[in-house]
């Protein structure tokens, strides 16, 4: 038989080392020990309250689990070669400490409902911690936005200068992205409200367990309604990985912009030394490594989401060993999120944005072309005719090396705009003309700042 295995009685020979190496998940799931001990203590108390095990056994189990938690927390716990996973390790050690009472713990429980319960508890805790990390990221953006309400910068489409915008407006775009990320994280917490314990291997258990009391003791809102779904579903993990992947994309976009803004060609910002690195060869370099890593980590986070979805697709109900892979993706994503958010929040909070360089880039050229076209429309021109005329004027300016604001009568005449009195075509006039909700006028940006502050405060 497979000596010391929880499932060894069925087998007449020991498992091979090659199989054991493939089958074991302890190197990954050992971090679930706090949830595993907490869940086991609640399960044992319920078994005693329901008369399924004796009170003396329950007290021995609880004392043994407290000691195991101390050993695991201090690093004194000694894992054995036969420990497949954290659940096996805890039960094995419990039996060493309290004998047959430890062998009663797994009554009315399967590792199938045990592992997903532990994982949901873990995920719930990490999600709560990450709300605060999201808040710190949003606060860094809000603080910089408040200081740059009157700083103008080119807004870009297709990598080309398009229209001037307030830099606060640009930064606030990322705050609203994070606000949607926060809502996605709230969905994750909601998906962790149902307690799988009591589902057994897949069909429920044959003892009069009190699932509601265990659920309440472990912080769940209620027991799961379907035992097959409870042990076979990983929807909460998918929801989290969706959150992490989308957050990663948002931080990657911000990182990409920071890399560009920090270049000498742009010079829009100077990064703090504490969030930069140098070159091992080139003494003059100051590299935006945190932003570059944020740009790259999105691929890892989207791969984690795709990986778990790939495991789940086509998987028959209920539990299958394939599901052991779920924690690889979950733990990698949660660790990555907790690396990224503090680094990016610090990068933004300590950056020195150069309003002079941004303003110079927003001034002159043809960024006010749409403002001139809009002026013609207000004078009665059809928009398409105005667009064509202003386009011709821009072409003339490019050929002569002048800006729209400096065109003369000859250029206006050539574009069919002879006798036109030009409106103010400054960047300031351009942003102020966008007074619609969500626009770039000063009043609207201040309104938006208030709304963004309120949204983040509600997290």
Buried (B, 14 or more C-beta within 10 A) or exposed (E): EBEBBBEBEEEEEBBEEEEBEEEBBBEBBBBBBBBBBBBBBBBBBBBBBBEBBEEEBBBBBBBBBEBBBEBBEEEEBEBEEBBBBBBBBBBBBBBEBBEEBBBBBBBBBBBBBBBBBBBBBBBBBBBEEBEEBBBBBBBBBBEBBBBBBBBBBBBBEEEEBBBBBBBBBBBBBBBBBBBEBBEBBBBBBEBBBBBBBBBBBBEBBEBEBBBBBBBBBBBBEEBBEBBBBBBBBBEBBBBBBBBBBBBBBBBBBBBBBBBBBBEEEBBBBBBBEEBBBEEEEEEEEEBBBBBBBBBEBBEBBBBBBEBBBBBBEEBEEBBBEEBBBBBBBBBBBBEBBBEBBEBBBBBBBBBEBBBEBBBEBBBBBBBBBBBBBBBBBEEEBEEEEBBBBBBBBBBBBEEEEBBBBEBEEEBBEBBEBEEBEBBEBBBBBBBBBBEEEEBBBBEBBBBBBEBBBEBBEEB
